[in-house]
Amino acid sequence: MHLGKLSLGLLALTSWSVFAGFKPLPDRAPIPADNPQTPEKIELGKMLYHDPRLSMDGTVSCNSCHNVMSHGGDGRPVGVGIRGQRGGRGSPTVWNAAFHTVQFWDGRAASLEEQAVGPLVNSVEMGMTSHDVVIERIRQIPGYVEAFKKVFPKDTIPTIKNVGKAIASYERTLITPNSPFDRYLRGQKKALTAQQIRGMKLVQEIGCTSCHDGVNLAGDDLKMGEGNYKPFPQIPGSKYDKMYDITSDLGRYEVTKKDDDKNHWRVPTWRNIAMTAPYFHNGTVKTLDEAVRVMAKTQLDMDLKEDQVSDIVAFLNALTGEFPKQTMPMLPNTPNMTVTPDL
């Protein structure tokens, strides 16, 4: 990964919107050909996303860790699943996740559809023992059976593949466009303050945008299924390695078992980053200014001055978009019975 400083000649360019891969966030996410959007499918996915009955003990939904009524995460260092079990990694925001080309911190899911059904059978997260058990639970809820028939008429019963398709369809509506940064890129030069413009130029000058570019500022200009993986730390040995326990989780290596993938991670989005503390895969950094210092040192071997940190943080705050209003769905009931076991 090239992290050198960009030339002063390039910095003299007047059109920052076409430099370093900066692009406005589209109003719509990419839609795969085999999972077209329909209002009915989106609504079914929204119900499934918010339904804790898809967890073994009926206590955890997708929304428990990826709260769409807020910033799309849970604000905790690591996720918490059934029976209060703690995972080893933080919950990435679901907002704009549709623009990532792979999902999860380690990129183990190649699509939103694949990602959506993974936590259901993770023993720490939602705890179902198999996808067959998930479907059995869904078939006990008459309203879901009818909804699946309407949305997926070619299938006689609900399937786990269609569970993933429905949830992914809902997640593709979770987009936060029209941030001050997006408005700036579209020609509204007063959308950013002077300090934010300084921060924008600085992240380009020092090399941050060699990883954080594209519409999601996560290096997402790749084919779906191809991940943008980078080492963290790129330059080991700083005080932050131990201070924030950066290297004990081997990241992508846990998926591939390839030595070259040790401590590699899918590059996270910068969008709405001011809202998604704590930071990094293990949630050990509580503030954005400290996260900027850590990244500058571990990735670029730079000790930033405090005014530089402030300028970059100001720019990152300009990446907070407009969150579309969310309403909680009415979940289908199970008259005269319950489908979840005793706690």
N, C-alpha and C positions, 0 to 999 in steps of 0.2 A: 504494500500500500504506500503510494507516494504521498508524503505529508509535508513536502517542502513549501516554502513561501512562494506565493504567486508573484509574478514580475510586476514591477511598478508600472510598466507600460500597460499591462492589462488593467491594473487598478485605475488607470486614467480613463477607461471607457466610460462614456456617459450613459449607456443603456445597461443598467444593472440587471434589468429584468431578463436579459438573454444571456447573462453570464453565470457560470458555475452551475448550470442546470436548474436555476430557480424558476419555478413555474407556479401559476395560480392553481389552487385546488379546484378541480371540476365540480359541477353541481351533482354529477352522477358518478357512481363507481362502475368499473368494468363489470359486465354481466356475462357469465359463461353461456355458451350456446346451449348446453344441456340443462340449464337451470334458469329459464326466463322468469322475469318478475311478473307476478300478478298481485292485485290487492289482496285476494283471498290467501295466497301463499304467504305473503308478508304478515298478515294478521295471524295466521296459524303459527308462523315462526315466532312472532311476538309473544303469543301465549306460552309456547314451549319454553322460550327464553326465560320467562318470569315464573315458571311453575316449579316449586320445590318438590313436588311429587315425583319428579324425574330423578331425585336422589334417593338412596336406599332408605333413609329414615325420614324423608319428607321435610328436611330442614334447609336444604341448600339448592338454590337455582343458579342459572348462569348469571343472573343479575346480582346475586349475593357478592360475587367477586368483581363483577364488571357492571357497576351501577350506572345505568343510563339516565337516571334522574340527577346525576352529578357528572363527574369527569370521566366516567367509563372504567374506573378502577375501583379499589376499595380503600385507598388511603393508608393501608397497612404495609409494613415492610415485606411480608410474605402472605400469600393467600391462606385462608382458613376454610377447611372443608367440614365434612360431617364429623360429629362427635368432637368438635373443636380441634381437629388435627391441623397442624401447621405444615404447609408445603415448604419447599426450599427456595422458592423464587416469588418475586412480586407478581401481581396481577396486571398485565399490560392493559392500557386503555383499549376499549373496543371501538371508540370513536375513530373513524377513518381507517380502521383495520382492513377494510375492503381494498385499500390501495397497497397493502403489503403483498409481496409476491410469495412469501411463505409466512406461516403463522407459528406462534410460540417464540419464546426467547431463543430457543435452539433450532428453530426452523423445521421441526419434525413433522409438521403438517403442510402439505403442498397447496392447500386451498382452505377457504372458509368452511366449506362443507365438511372436510376432513377434521378441521379443528373443532367444529361444533359438537361432534360426537365423542371426542376424546375424553374430556373431563367426566362424562357420564360413567365411565367404567374405570376411572382412576380411583384407587382405594382410599387415597387421602382426600380427594375432592368430593365427588358426588356418590362414589362408593357402590354403584351397581356392579354386580358380579359378572355380568356379560351384557352385550347388546340385546340378546334374546330376552333377558329379564326386563330391560327398558321397554321393549315392545309389548311384553306381557302386561306391564303396568299401564301403558297407554291404552291397550285394548280393554282394560277394565273401566275406562272412562268413556261413556257413550258419546259425549260431545266430540271427543277427539276422533273416534272412529268415523263419525259422520263427516267431520271436517277433512280428514285425510281422503275420504271417498270423493269429496267435491274437488279437492285440490289436485289429487293424483288419481284420476278416474281409471287409469289403466291397471292399477294395483288393487286387488281385492281387500287387502289388509294393510295397516300401517307397516312400513319398513324402516329400518335404521337409516338407510340411504336417503329416504324421503324426510326423515327427521332432520338430517344434516342439511338437506336442500332448503327446507322451510326456515330453519334458524338462520342459515347463511343469507337467505333472501331478506329477512328482517335486518340483519346486521349490515347489509349493503345500503340500507337507508340511513345509517348512522354517520352522517357526514357533517362537518362543521366548516362551511365555506365562509368567504367574505370577511376574513380577518383583515386588520389594518395592512398587513403585509400583502395579502392578495389584492387589496384595493390599490396599493402602491404599484404592484406589478402591472396592474391594468391601466396605469396612467395617472392615478390620483396621488400626485407627489407630496401632497400635504397630509396624506394618511399616516405617514411616519413622522415622528419627531426627529429633531437633529441628532439627539443621542441614539435613537434607534437606527438611524442611517449610519452613524459611526459604528455601531455594533454590527450591522449588516456587512459593512465593508471590512471590518476587522475579522469576522469569521471566515471571509473569503481570503483575506490576505495571509492569515496564519495557517490555513489549510484545513479547517473544519469541514468545508464543503467537498473535500475529496471523499468523504463518507456520507455526509448529509446533503443530498441533492434530490432532484426529482420533485414531483407534485407533493409527496408526503414528507419530503426532506429526510428520507431514510434510504436513499439510493434505490428507489423502487422502479427505475426505468429498466426493468428486466422482464423476461417472460414469467408468467405465473408458474410457480413451482421452482423457480431459480432464486436462491437467496443471496442477499448481500451480507456476507459474513466478514467480520473484522475482528482482530485480536483485541482483547481488553485484559490487561494493559498491552499496548503496542510496544511500550518501552518499560520493561519490568525494573523493579528495584527502588522505586520511590517510596517515601514514607506512607503513601496511600495504600499500597498493596496490603500491608498488615492492618493499617488503621481501619480500613473498610472491608477487609476480608475478600479482596477482589479475586484471588486466584484459586481458592479451595474448590469452587464449583468449576468443573472443566467444560461446561457449556456444550457446544456442538459435538465435542468428542464423545459425550455420553450417548449420542445418537449413532455416530459413524464408527467409533472406536479407531479413528485414524489419528496418529500423533500430531499431524499438521493441523488438526481441528481443536487441539487443546486450548481452552480459554478463548475460543472464538464464539461470537454471538451475532445474531441477526441485528443489524443496525436499527435502533428504535427511532420512531418518528420524533421530530421536534415540534410537531403541531400540538397546540394546547399544553406544551410542556410545563408552562407556569402553573398549570392546574393539577399536575399529576405526581406531585411529591408523595412519598419519598422516591429516590432515584436509584437507578441501576438494577441489575437482575436480582439483587438480594435486598434492595430497599434500605441500604445502610446509610445513605446520605439524605439528610432531612431537608436541605435547602438548595435552591437552584444556584445561588452564587457559589456554594461549596462544590456543587456538581461541575460547574464551569472550571473551577480551579483544578479539580481532580482530572477532568478530561484534558485540559491543557498540558498538565504534567505527564500523565500516563500515556497520552497518545502523541503529543507533540514535543515533549521534553521542554516545556515552556513554563516559566513562573510569571504569571500575568500580574501586572500592577492592578491595584484596586480600582482605578478609574477604567481600566480595560474590562475588568470583570463586570463593573456596573453597566458599561456600554453594551456588552454582550447580553447580559440579563435583560436590559431594556429591549433589545431587539427580539429576544426570545419571547418576551411578553407580547410583542406585536403579532405573534403567531397564534394567538387565541382567537378561534373563529366563533361563528354564531351557532349555538346549539339549538337545533330544532326542538320545539316543545314535544315532550313525551307524556303520554297518558298511560296509566296502568291498565292492562287488559282485564276483562272479566273472564276468569278461567272456567272451563266446563266443570260442572259439579258431578258428584256421584250420589244420587239420591238413595237414602236408606242404608248407606254403607260407607266404609272408608277403605282406601286402597293402600295406605301406608301401615307398616308394622308398628307394634308398640316400641317405644323408645327404651 
